[in-house]
Amino acid sequence: MASLAPAYVPRRPTETVLHQLVRANLESFLAYARANYDGGLPRYVEQEFRAYIRCGDFSEGFSRAHCDACGHDLLVAFSCHGRSICPSCCGRRMANVAAHLVDRVLPDVPVRQYVLTLPYELRRLAAFKADVLTALARIFVEAVFARYRSRAGSDGIESPQCGSVNFVQRFGSLNLHVHFHLLALDGVFARDARGGLVFHPAEAPTAADLEAIVARTARRSIAWLRKRGYIDDSPLEARSNEEPAQTALDACAAIAMGRGNVSTLPRDSTQDDGHGAAEERPDKPALAVERDGFNVHAGVRIEAGDDLGRERLARYGARPPLSLERLRRLPGGRVAYRLKYVDRGRRGKNRVMTGIEFMARLAAIIAPPRYPLVRFAGVLAPRSAWRREVVPEPREQRAPCEAARTQKPGPTERRPEQHPAGDARGGPAPRAPSPPEASDTHRGPAMSAHDVAMVAAVRAAPLADDVMRLAPNIISVRHWDRLLGGLLYAVSPRVDWATLLRRSFSVDVLECPKCHGRLRMIAVITEREPARRILAHLGLPTDPLPVARARDPTVDADEAGDDGQLALGLA
């Protein structure tokens, strides 16, 4: 960790604008939904809101870390583990997913991002129908894989295998917008003559390739929806004139899919030039094709060896749905959310809402239960027979005394992937030759089992420049050094709190800010009464902040005028 890294400061979620808005409008929002719609909102929506209110509240429980040297204590409040509206927990999930993917899932090969935007008519179905979302995601992945296999077949590659990680995003600028961010391995895997694993990078997709992908996705998606009855092709006179009963969640989705009241507001004095202005919507990307409302673009590619780029791209796919920096509270209970992009010819840069409309938009983007937001396919799928050979493995960790006795390897031994004969980053090792003779081993440094396999792969038959040999698929030295020699390696899909913060922000939370010693966890306080006594002894608030009582939300709409009544949209 850098010597100038900042000290850890516990978060204060109760001081944020989002927490204040949820506490002020939650009971009114729930009461209005129950009074005007049968059953009110689904239980998972209410649970997500109430869990967020308790997130970071010390009165609900905390962990206690203690420094034995100076007696300093650090209290860490519990999290709600939400995945939709809590900025802290969503940010933790984003960093955790990215670390796990880079360290344990994505091999060190080129990665390309494909983004699929769905037609407006299908977004609500994909948002709340798990079978629809699964089918659309599968069809999109199969269309991308078909393009890679077709290219590989024309190059004479037998039995090509593809892999991808698909992120489901349900949001735009605080609106319901279901789309996919697919991180596809930009090439195919195959076997060589010896049975070893090789990777064949692919060329950049052409407009014809994207046309084929979007055409196949649109055709198969419409056929699947028509077969399951989600698209009604019967004549208008044969259809029922009665509208289906609208639920509270349907009303929230209708609000979240609308543009709402977008206008220009005076810049807040707390915002500077870098954060106050919204960007103009860019032109259509070069690698983008649209057909029947389905839009695909694939202009982002991360080269092999760029582990930091892969982690940033994975974070972008798993990012939280809203930013606290773009949210502010206006006089009279109104809410403003600054748009990321603005349409040309329009002056609006902020989405202005009543408190109830804001809550409705949040409720719509909350992911339902059993609704995976990260999906694996191809060789990266959990049940794939190729997965064990493709995913990266950690490097061997040596004891400090052993490392001191061992001579530091040269550049060729540390970075075999730079050898002109091929690349040795990934996959299972082919049968390595027998170890060197005993008479030769005493002349040079000792070699680990990993180093023997890597050198054997490099000394194998040379490959073409567009082929990467994966034997074995071990994390590169550069990435391993970035993880402080494996200290910050994601040993499991759930990275612990201290490791994740140190990896993301270079902050060692277990270092005592007074004596720079080490903190250790000594207690986990889960009962309310012991927590109250400790908080009272430390002079901290012992009771949670109050939640505002339910009130008539139409009062806010009347104060806002006709536009506010229209934006309310729940009646």
C-alpha positions in Angstrom: 0.0 0.0 0.0 1.2 3.5 -0.8 2.6 5.4 2.2 0.3 8.4 1.5 -2.9 6.3 1.3 -5.7 8.0 3.2 -6.9 6.6 6.6 -10.2 4.7 6.6 -13.2 6.8 7.5 -16.4 4.8 8.3 -19.3 5.7 5.9 -22.2 7.8 7.1 -25.2 6.7 4.9 -27.7 8.6 7.1 -26.2 11.9 6.0 -26.7 11.3 2.2 -29.6 12.8 0.2 -30.8 9.3 -0.8 -31.2 8.1 2.7 -33.1 11.3 3.7 -35.4 10.9 0.7 -36.2 7.3 1.4 -36.9 8.0 5.1 -39.1 10.9 4.2 -41.2 9.2 1.5 -41.2 5.5 2.2 -44.3 5.2 4.4 -46.3 7.5 2.2 -45.3 5.6 -0.9 -46.2 2.2 0.6 -49.5 3.4 2.0 -50.6 5.0 -1.3 -49.8 1.8 -3.2 -51.8 -0.3 -0.7 -54.7 2.0 -0.8 -55.0 2.2 -4.6 -53.8 -1.2 -5.8 -54.7 -4.7 -4.7 -51.9 -6.1 -2.6 -49.7 -3.1 -2.9 -46.1 -3.5 -3.8 -44.3 -6.8 -3.8 -42.7 -7.8 -0.6 -39.2 -7.8 -2.0 -39.5 -4.1 -2.9 -40.5 -3.1 0.7 -37.8 -5.3 2.1 -35.1 -3.7 -0.1 -36.2 -0.2 1.1 -36.3 -1.1 4.8 -33.0 -2.9 4.6 -31.4 0.1 3.1 -32.7 2.3 5.9 -31.0 0.0 8.4 -27.7 -0.3 6.4 -24.8 1.4 8.2 -26.9 2.1 11.3 -24.8 1.2 14.4 -27.9 0.8 16.5 -28.7 -2.3 14.4 -25.4 -4.0 15.3 -21.7 -3.8 14.3 -18.3 -5.5 14.4 -15.6 -4.2 16.8 -11.9 -4.2 15.9 -9.3 -3.5 18.6 -5.7 -2.5 18.6 -3.7 -4.3 21.4 -0.9 -1.7 21.3 -2.8 1.5 22.0 -6.3 0.4 22.7 -7.9 2.1 19.8 -11.3 0.7 18.7 -12.9 0.7 15.3 -16.6 0.0 14.9 -17.9 -1.3 11.5 -21.7 -1.2 11.0 -23.5 -4.0 9.3 -24.5 -3.8 5.6 -27.9 -4.6 4.0 -26.3 -6.6 1.2 -28.8 -5.1 -1.3 -28.1 -5.2 -5.0 -30.3 -2.5 -6.4 -30.5 0.8 -4.5 -28.0 0.9 -1.7 -24.9 2.8 -3.1 -22.5 1.3 -0.6 -23.6 -2.4 -1.0 -23.9 -2.0 -4.8 -20.5 -0.5 -5.0 -19.1 -3.4 -2.9 -20.8 -5.9 -5.1 -19.4 -4.1 -8.2 -15.8 -4.3 -6.9 -16.3 -7.9 -5.6 -17.6 -9.2 -8.9 -14.9 -7.5 -10.9 -12.1 -8.9 -8.6 -13.6 -12.4 -8.7 -13.9 -12.4 -12.5 -10.4 -11.1 -13.2 -8.7 -13.4 -10.7 -10.7 -16.6 -11.0 -12.8 -16.6 -14.2 -11.5 -14.5 -17.2 -8.4 -15.9 -18.8 -5.7 -13.5 -20.0 -6.9 -13.2 -23.6 -8.6 -10.4 -25.5 -12.1 -9.4 -24.3 -14.7 -7.5 -26.4 -17.8 -5.9 -25.0 -21.1 -6.3 -26.9 -24.1 -4.2 -25.7 -27.6 -5.2 -26.6 -30.4 -2.7 -26.2 -34.0 -4.1 -26.3 -37.0 -2.6 -28.0 -39.1 -0.4 -25.8 -42.0 -2.8 -25.9 -39.9 -5.7 -24.5 -38.2 -3.9 -21.7 -41.0 -4.3 -19.1 -41.3 -8.0 -20.0 -37.6 -8.5 -19.5 -37.6 -6.5 -16.3 -40.2 -8.7 -14.4 -40.4 -12.0 -16.3 -37.5 -14.2 -15.4 -38.1 -16.6 -18.3 -38.2 -13.8 -20.8 -34.9 -12.3 -19.5 -33.2 -15.7 -19.6 -34.4 -16.5 -23.1 -33.3 -13.1 -24.5 -29.9 -13.3 -22.8 -29.4 -16.9 -24.2 -30.4 -15.9 -27.7 -28.1 -12.9 -27.7 -25.1 -15.0 -26.5 -25.8 -17.7 -29.0 -25.9 -15.1 -31.8 -22.5 -13.7 -30.7 -21.0 -17.2 -30.4 -22.3 -18.1 -33.9 -20.3 -15.2 -35.4 -17.1 -16.5 -33.7 -17.7 -20.1 -34.7 -18.4 -19.0 -38.3 -15.2 -17.1 -38.5 -13.2 -19.9 -36.9 -14.8 -22.5 -39.3 -13.7 -20.4 -42.3 -10.1 -20.4 -40.9 -10.1 -24.2 -40.6 -10.3 -24.4 -36.8 -12.0 -27.5 -35.6 -14.5 -27.6 -32.7 -14.1 -24.0 -31.7 -15.3 -23.1 -28.2 -16.4 -19.6 -27.0 -16.9 -18.0 -23.6 -18.6 -15.0 -22.1 -19.9 -13.2 -19.0 -23.2 -11.4 -19.4 -24.2 -8.5 -17.1 -27.9 -7.6 -16.9 -28.4 -3.8 -16.3 -31.9 -2.6 -15.4 -31.3 1.1 -15.4 -30.3 4.2 -17.3 -30.4 7.7 -15.7 -32.9 6.6 -13.0 -35.2 5.0 -15.4 -36.2 1.3 -16.2 -34.0 0.3 -19.1 -33.1 -3.4 -19.3 -30.1 -4.1 -21.5 -27.1 -6.5 -21.6 -23.4 -5.9 -21.4 -21.7 -9.0 -22.7 -18.0 -9.5 -22.1 -17.0 -12.1 -24.7 -13.6 -13.7 -25.1 -12.6 -12.2 -28.4 -11.7 -15.4 -30.1 -12.2 -19.2 -29.8 -10.5 -22.0 -28.0 -9.4 -25.2 -29.7 -7.0 -28.1 -29.3 -3.7 -28.4 -31.0 -2.2 -31.6 -32.4 -0.8 -32.6 -29.0 -4.1 -32.0 -27.2 -3.0 -28.7 -25.7 -5.3 -25.7 -25.4 -4.7 -22.8 -27.7 -6.6 -19.5 -28.2 -7.2 -18.0 -31.6 -7.9 -14.3 -31.4 -10.6 -12.9 -33.7 -10.5 -9.9 -35.9 -12.7 -6.9 -35.2 -16.4 -7.5 -36.2 -17.5 -5.9 -39.4 -20.8 -4.2 -40.0 -22.0 -7.4 -41.7 -21.1 -9.4 -38.6 -23.1 -7.1 -36.4 -26.0 -7.2 -38.9 -26.0 -11.0 -38.6 -25.9 -10.8 -34.8 -28.8 -8.3 -34.5 -30.9 -10.0 -37.2 -30.6 -13.4 -35.5 -31.3 -12.0 -32.1 -34.4 -10.1 -33.3 -35.7 -13.0 -35.3 -35.3 -15.7 -32.6 -36.5 -13.4 -29.8 -39.7 -12.5 -31.6 -40.3 -16.2 -32.4 -39.8 -17.3 -28.8 -42.1 -14.6 -27.4 -44.8 -15.4 -30.0 -44.6 -19.1 -29.1 -44.9 -18.4 -25.4 -47.9 -16.1 -25.9 -46.2 -12.9 -24.9 -46.9 -11.4 -28.4 -50.6 -11.5 -29.5 -51.0 -11.8 -33.2 -54.7 -12.2 -33.2 -56.9 -9.6 -35.0 -58.0 -6.6 -33.1 -61.6 -7.6 -33.2 -60.8 -10.9 -31.6 -59.0 -9.4 -28.6 -60.7 -8.5 -25.4 -61.6 -4.8 -24.8 -60.9 -5.1 -21.1 -57.6 -3.8 -20.0 -55.7 -6.2 -17.6 -55.7 -5.0 -14.0 -52.7 -2.8 -13.3 -50.6 -3.6 -10.3 -48.7 -1.1 -8.2 -45.4 -2.4 -9.7 -46.9 -1.9 -13.2 -47.6 1.7 -12.4 -44.1 2.2 -11.1 -42.7 0.6 -14.3 -44.8 2.9 -16.4 -43.4 5.9 -14.5 -39.8 4.6 -14.7 -40.0 4.0 -18.5 -41.2 7.5 -19.2 -39.1 10.6 -19.8 -40.7 12.6 -17.0 -40.1 16.2 -16.4 -36.6 17.1 -17.6 -35.5 20.7 -17.3 -32.5 22.9 -16.7 -31.8 24.0 -13.1 -29.4 26.5 -11.7 -26.1 24.8 -10.9 -25.7 23.9 -7.3 -23.0 25.8 -5.6 -21.4 22.6 -4.3 -20.9 21.3 -7.9 -17.8 22.3 -9.9 -17.4 22.5 -13.6 -16.3 18.9 -13.9 -19.4 17.5 -12.3 -22.1 20.0 -12.8 -22.7 19.8 -16.6 -24.1 16.8 -18.4 -22.4 15.5 -21.5 -24.1 15.7 -24.9 -25.2 12.4 -26.2 -22.5 11.1 -28.5 -23.0 10.2 -32.1 -23.9 6.6 -33.0 -20.8 4.4 -32.5 -19.0 3.1 -35.6 -19.5 -0.5 -34.6 -23.3 -0.3 -34.0 -26.3 -1.8 -35.8 -30.0 -1.5 -35.1 -32.9 -3.6 -36.4 -36.5 -3.8 -35.3 -35.6 -1.9 -32.1 -32.7 -4.2 -31.2 -29.4 -2.3 -31.1 -26.0 -3.9 -30.8 -22.6 -2.2 -30.6 -19.2 -3.7 -30.0 -16.6 -0.9 -30.0 -14.8 -1.7 -26.7 -12.0 -4.2 -26.7 -9.4 -5.0 -23.9 -6.2 -6.5 -25.1 -4.5 -9.6 -23.5 -2.2 -8.7 -20.7 -4.4 -5.7 -19.5 -5.7 -7.1 -16.3 -6.5 -3.7 -15.0 -8.6 -2.9 -18.1 -10.5 -6.1 -17.7 -11.3 -5.3 -14.1 -12.5 -1.8 -15.0 -14.7 -3.2 -17.8 -16.2 -5.7 -15.4 -16.8 -2.9 -12.9 -18.6 -1.0 -15.5 -20.9 -4.0 -16.2 -21.7 -4.5 -12.5 -21.9 -0.8 -11.6 -24.6 0.6 -9.2 -27.9 2.0 -10.7 -27.5 5.6 -9.4 -24.9 8.0 -8.4 -25.2 10.1 -5.2 -23.2 12.9 -6.8 -25.9 13.5 -9.4 -28.8 13.5 -6.9 -29.9 16.5 -5.0 -32.9 17.7 -3.1 -34.8 20.8 -4.2 -37.0 23.2 -2.1 -40.5 22.0 -1.6 -39.7 18.3 -1.4 -38.8 17.9 -5.1 -35.9 15.7 -6.3 -33.5 16.4 -9.2 -31.2 13.8 -10.8 -28.7 15.0 -13.3 -28.7 13.1 -16.6 -25.5 11.6 -17.9 -26.3 12.5 -21.5 -28.6 15.2 -22.9 -30.3 15.0 -26.3 -29.2 17.6 -28.9 -31.6 20.4 -29.3 -33.0 20.0 -25.8 -32.1 22.1 -22.8 -33.1 19.7 -20.1 -30.2 18.4 -18.0 -32.0 17.3 -14.8 -34.9 14.9 -14.2 -37.1 16.7 -11.7 -39.5 14.5 -9.7 -41.8 14.5 -6.7 -40.8 12.4 -3.8 -43.3 9.7 -4.8 -42.2 9.6 -8.4 -38.6 9.2 -7.2 -39.6 6.3 -5.0 -41.6 4.7 -7.9 -38.5 4.9 -10.2 -36.4 3.2 -7.5 -39.0 0.5 -6.9 -39.1 -0.3 -10.6 -35.3 -0.9 -10.9 -35.1 -3.2 -7.9 -34.2 -6.6 -9.2 -36.7 -9.4 -8.3 -35.5 -12.4 -6.3 -34.0 -15.3 -8.3 -33.1 -12.8 -11.0 -29.3 -13.3 -11.7 -27.6 -10.1 -12.8 -24.3 -11.9 -13.9 -24.6 -14.9 -16.2 -21.8 -17.2 -17.6 -21.9 -19.1 -20.9 -19.7 -21.3 -23.0 -16.3 -22.4 -21.6 -16.9 -20.1 -18.6 -20.2 -21.7 -17.6 -20.1 -23.6 -14.3 -20.8 -27.0 -15.9 -18.5 -26.6 -18.8 -16.0 -29.4 -19.3 -13.5 -26.7 -20.5 -13.8 -24.4 -17.6 -11.1 -25.9 -15.4 -8.6 -25.7 -18.3 -9.5 -22.1 -19.2 -9.9 -20.1 -15.9 -6.7 -18.7 -14.4 -5.0 -20.2 -11.4 -3.0 -18.4 -8.7 0.8 -18.5 -8.7 2.7 -20.4 -6.2 3.4 -18.5 -3.0 6.8 -19.1 -1.5 7.8 -18.6 2.1 10.0 -15.5 2.7 13.0 -17.5 3.6 12.7 -19.6 0.5 12.3 -16.5 -1.7 15.5 -15.1 -0.1 17.5 -18.2 -1.0 16.2 -18.3 -4.5 17.8 -16.0 -7.1 15.4 -13.6 -8.8 14.4 -14.9 -12.2 15.3 -13.0 -15.3 12.8 -11.3 -17.6 12.5 -14.3 -19.8 11.6 -16.6 -16.9 9.3 -14.1 -15.3 7.4 -13.1 -18.4 7.2 -16.2 -20.7 4.2 -14.6 -22.4 6.6 -12.2 -24.2 8.6 -15.0 -25.7 8.3 -15.0 -29.5 7.6 -18.7 -29.7 4.2 -18.2 -28.1 2.2 -17.4 -25.0 2.1 -19.4 -21.8 -0.8 -17.7 -20.0 -3.7 -20.1 -19.4 -5.1 -23.6 -19.5 -3.7 -26.9 -18.5 -0.1 -27.7 -19.2 0.7 -30.3 -21.8 2.9 -33.1 -20.6 6.1 -31.4 -19.6 9.4 -33.0 -20.3 11.3 -34.6 -17.5 13.1 -32.2 -15.1 16.6 -31.1 -15.8 19.4 -33.4 -14.8 20.7 -33.2 -11.3 24.1 -32.0 -12.6 22.5 -29.0 -14.2 20.1 -27.9 -11.4 22.8 -26.8 -9.0 24.1 -24.2 -11.5 20.9 -22.1 -11.6 18.0 -21.0 -9.4 15.4 -23.5 -8.3 12.3 -23.8 -10.5 8.8 -24.4 -9.2 6.4 -26.8 -10.8 4.6 -23.8 -12.4 7.8 -22.4 -13.8 8.7 -25.8 -15.3 5.4 -26.1 -17.0 5.5 -22.6 -18.4 9.1 -23.0 -19.8 8.0 -26.3 -21.3 5.1 -24.6 -23.0 7.3 -21.8 -24.4 9.8 -24.4 -25.8 7.0 -26.3 -27.6 6.5 -26.0 -31.3 6.2 -22.4 -32.4 2.7 -21.1 -33.2 1.4 -18.5 -35.6 1.3 -14.9 -34.4 -2.5 -15.0 -34.1 -2.5 -18.0 -31.8 -2.0 -18.0 -28.0 -1.0 -21.2 -26.2 -2.6 -21.6 -22.9 -0.4 -24.0 -21.0 -0.8 -23.5 -18.1 -3.2 -20.6 -17.5 -1.6 -19.0 -14.6 -2.1 -15.4 -13.5 0.7 -13.2 -15.0 3.5 -11.9 -12.9 2.4 -8.3 -13.6 -1.1 -9.0 -12.3 0.2 -11.0 -9.4 2.5 -8.1 -8.4 -0.4 -5.7 -8.6 -2.1 -7.9 -6.0 0.9 -7.5 -3.7 2.2 -11.0 -4.4 -1.2 -12.6 -3.9 -2.1 -10.7 -0.7 -5.2 -9.2 -2.4 -6.1 -12.2 -4.5 -9.8 -13.1 -4.5 -9.5 -16.5 -2.9 -13.3 -17.0 -3.1 -16.3 -15.5 -4.9 -17.0 -13.5 -1.7 -13.9 -11.2 -1.0 -13.6 -10.1 2.6 -14.2 -6.5 3.5 -10.7 -5.5 4.4 -9.1 -7.0 1.2 -11.7 -5.5 -1.1 -11.2 -2.0 0.3 -7.4 -2.3 0.1 -7.6 -3.5 -3.5 -10.1 -0.8 -4.5 -8.9 2.3 -2.7 -5.4 1.3 -1.4 -6.7 1.8 2.2 -5.6 -0.7 4.8 -8.6 -0.6 7.2 -6.9 -2.9 9.7 -4.0 -0.5 10.3 -4.4 1.5 13.5 -4.6 5.2 12.7 -2.9 6.1 16.0 0.0 3.8 16.4 0.0 2.1 12.9 -0.3 -1.3 14.6 -2.7 -4.0 13.5 -6.4 -4.2 14.4 -8.1 -7.4 15.1 -11.8 -8.3 15.3 -12.7 -9.1 18.8 -16.5 -9.0 18.8 -19.6 -9.0 16.7 -22.5 -7.2 18.4 -25.9 -8.4 17.1 -28.2 -7.7 20.0 -29.7 -4.2 20.4 -29.1 -3.7 24.2 -25.3 -4.4 24.2 -25.0 -2.2 21.1 -26.8 0.6 22.9 -24.5 0.5 25.9 -21.4 0.5 23.8 -22.7 3.4 21.7 -23.7 5.4 24.7 -20.2 4.9 26.2 -18.6 6.2 23.1 -21.0 9.1 22.8 -22.7 7.9 19.6 -26.4 7.9 18.8 -28.1 4.9 20.3 -31.4 5.0 18.3 -32.0 4.8 14.6 -33.2 7.9 12.8 -37.0 8.2 12.6 -38.9 7.4 9.4 -41.5 10.0 8.4 -45.1 8.9 8.9 -47.4 8.4 5.9 -49.0 11.4 4.5 -51.2 12.2 1.4 -48.7 12.3 -1.5 -51.1 14.4 -3.6 -50.2 17.4 -1.5 -46.8 17.4 -3.0 -48.3 17.0 -6.5 -50.7 20.0 -5.9 -47.8 22.1 -4.8 -45.8 21.1 -7.9 -48.6 22.0 -10.3 -50.1 20.0 -13.2 -46.7 18.6 -14.3 -46.2 17.2 -10.8 -49.6 15.5 -10.9 -48.9 14.0 -14.2 -45.5 12.7 -13.0 -47.1 11.1 -9.9 -48.8 8.7 -12.2 -50.0 6.2 -9.6 -53.7 7.1 -9.7 
